[in-house]
Amino acid sequence: MKLFYHPGTCSLAPHIVLEEGGFDFALELVDEHHRYSAGDFYAVNPKGYIPALELDDGEILTEGVAIVQHLADIAPVEGLIPAVGTVSRARCVEWLTFTATELHKAFPPLWTPSYPDDLRAKGMDLLQQRIAFTNAHLGRRDYLLGDRFSVADAYLYTVLNWASRIDLDLAQWPHAKAFTTRMEARPKVKKALEVEKKATRA
């Protein structure tokens, strides 16, 4: 199994899930020009963006939300996602969807220099509302689904990490900040972060 990734991007979420799930996997770095060790990344994923996961049979799976759910369902380590058909599973998908549509998509315009100031102000206000909602939810539990880590936490952590890129201090949302600290204390998260930090320095 091989994950196509780039440090500091949303591919960190499946990277964390691969580590937490106990998988035997390889990493393939994709650069800013859509190149990787074997050539043009568009040949791997015609959409042109990461993450992409090459399965053991050679099939390519894309879209982070799909990747982390599939990994959780087949992971050697159980418990990364609730069972299919349960309300808890639906809650997990609910948080994955919220993170993708309300948090993830809100960030890139805000770090784009050419983004108009009036739209930037509106976007920042809406993003802060969404983080405040997440903060309130985390005030009652350690992780999104309760007291146990799930793939939804890997994605949320990845996206909240981008706050510093737009000079947004998570300390104003103490439960969200505590969540990121809690995640960074997990050995497998530490490992994924260190690997990506080394790739950034290389």
C-alpha positions in Angstrom: 0.0 0.0 0.0 1.3 3.4 -0.9 0.2 6.9 0.1 0.9 9.8 -2.3 1.3 12.9 0.0 2.8 16.3 0.5 3.8 17.7 3.9 1.4 20.2 5.5 -1.6 19.2 3.4 -4.7 17.2 3.9 -2.8 14.0 3.1 -1.6 14.1 6.7 -5.0 12.7 7.7 -4.7 9.3 5.9 -1.0 9.3 6.9 -2.1 9.4 10.5 -4.7 6.7 9.9 -2.2 4.4 8.3 0.1 4.8 11.3 -2.8 4.3 13.8 -4.1 1.4 11.9 -0.9 -0.6 12.0 -0.5 -0.8 8.2 2.6 -1.8 6.3 2.8 1.1 3.8 5.1 3.3 1.8 5.0 7.0 1.2 5.5 8.7 -2.1 6.2 12.4 -2.0 4.5 14.6 -4.6 6.0 18.0 -5.2 4.4 21.4 -6.0 4.7 20.7 -9.7 2.7 17.5 -9.5 5.8 15.3 -9.9 6.9 12.3 -8.0 9.7 9.8 -8.2 8.2 7.9 -11.2 7.0 11.0 -13.1 3.7 12.9 -13.6 1.3 12.6 -10.7 -1.6 13.2 -13.1 -1.0 9.7 -14.4 -1.8 8.4 -10.9 -4.7 10.7 -10.2 -6.1 12.7 -13.1 -7.6 15.1 -10.7 -4.1 16.3 -9.9 -4.3 16.5 -6.2 -3.4 14.5 -3.1 -4.1 12.4 -1.2 -4.1 9.3 -3.4 -3.8 5.8 -2.0 -2.4 2.9 -4.1 -4.0 -0.3 -2.8 -2.2 -3.6 -2.7 -3.8 -4.7 -5.9 -2.7 -1.5 -7.7 -6.1 0.2 -7.6 -5.9 3.9 -6.9 -8.3 5.4 -4.3 -8.7 9.2 -4.0 -10.5 11.7 -1.8 -9.4 11.8 1.8 -12.8 11.1 3.3 -13.1 7.9 1.2 -9.5 6.9 1.9 -9.7 7.1 5.7 -13.0 5.3 5.9 -11.7 2.4 3.7 -8.5 2.2 5.7 -10.5 2.1 9.0 -12.6 -0.7 7.7 -9.7 -2.9 6.7 -7.2 -1.9 9.4 -5.2 -4.5 11.4 -6.0 -2.4 14.4 -9.7 -2.3 15.1 -11.8 0.6 16.4 -10.8 3.4 14.1 -14.4 3.8 12.9 -17.7 2.6 14.3 -19.5 -0.3 12.6 -21.5 0.1 9.5 -25.2 0.6 10.1 -24.8 2.2 13.5 -25.7 5.8 14.5 -22.1 6.2 15.7 -20.9 5.4 12.1 -23.2 8.1 10.8 -21.9 10.5 13.3 -18.4 9.8 12.2 -19.3 10.4 8.6 -21.1 13.6 9.7 -17.9 14.9 11.2 -15.8 13.9 8.3 -18.3 15.7 6.0 -18.4 18.8 8.2 -14.6 19.0 8.3 -14.4 18.7 4.6 -17.0 21.2 3.6 -17.1 23.7 6.4 -13.5 23.8 7.7 -11.1 22.4 5.0 -12.6 24.3 2.1 -12.7 27.5 4.2 -8.9 27.7 4.6 -7.3 27.9 1.2 -8.9 31.2 0.1 -7.7 32.8 3.3 -4.0 32.1 2.6 -4.3 33.2 -1.0 -2.8 36.7 -1.4 -5.1 37.7 -4.3 -8.3 36.9 -2.4 -10.4 40.1 -2.1 -10.3 41.7 1.3 -14.1 41.8 1.7 -14.5 38.1 0.9 -11.5 37.3 3.2 -13.2 39.1 6.1 -16.5 37.2 5.5 -14.7 33.9 5.1 -12.7 34.4 8.3 -15.8 35.2 10.2 -17.6 32.1 9.0 -14.5 29.9 9.7 -14.3 31.2 13.2 -18.0 30.4 13.7 -17.4 26.8 12.5 -14.4 26.4 14.8 -16.4 27.8 17.7 -19.1 25.1 17.0 -16.4 22.4 17.0 -14.9 23.8 20.2 -18.2 23.6 22.0 -18.6 20.0 20.9 -15.1 19.1 22.1 -15.8 20.7 25.5 -17.8 17.6 26.4 -15.5 14.9 25.2 -11.8 14.1 24.4 -12.5 13.2 20.8 -15.2 13.9 18.3 -17.1 10.7 19.0 -16.4 10.5 22.7 -13.4 9.1 24.6 -11.9 7.1 21.7 -9.9 8.2 18.7 -11.5 7.8 15.2 -10.6 8.7 11.7 -12.7 11.9 12.0 -10.2 13.1 14.6 -7.3 12.6 12.2 -8.9 14.8 9.6 -10.0 17.5 12.1 -6.6 17.7 13.6 -5.0 18.0 10.1 -7.3 21.0 9.2 -7.1 22.8 12.6 -3.3 22.7 12.2 -3.6 25.2 9.3 -4.8 27.9 11.7 -1.3 29.2 12.1 -1.0 29.7 8.3 -3.6 32.4 8.5 -2.5 33.8 11.9 -5.5 32.4 13.7 -4.7 31.5 17.3 -6.5 28.4 18.5 -6.0 29.4 22.1 -9.2 31.5 21.9 -11.0 28.1 21.5 -9.5 26.2 24.5 -11.2 22.9 23.8 -10.1 22.8 20.2 -6.6 23.8 21.3 -6.6 21.0 23.9 -7.8 18.6 21.3 -4.8 19.4 19.0 -2.4 19.0 22.0 -4.1 15.7 22.9 -3.6 14.5 19.3 0.0 15.5 19.2 0.6 13.4 22.3 -0.4 10.2 20.5 2.7 8.2 19.5 1.5 7.4 16.0 0.6 11.1 15.3 4.0 12.1 16.5 5.6 9.6 14.1 3.6 10.9 11.1 4.4 14.5 11.9 8.1 13.7 12.3 8.2 11.9 9.0 6.6 14.8 7.2 8.8 17.3 9.0 11.9 15.5 7.7 10.4 15.5 4.2 10.0 19.3 4.4 13.6 19.7 5.4 14.9 17.4 2.7 
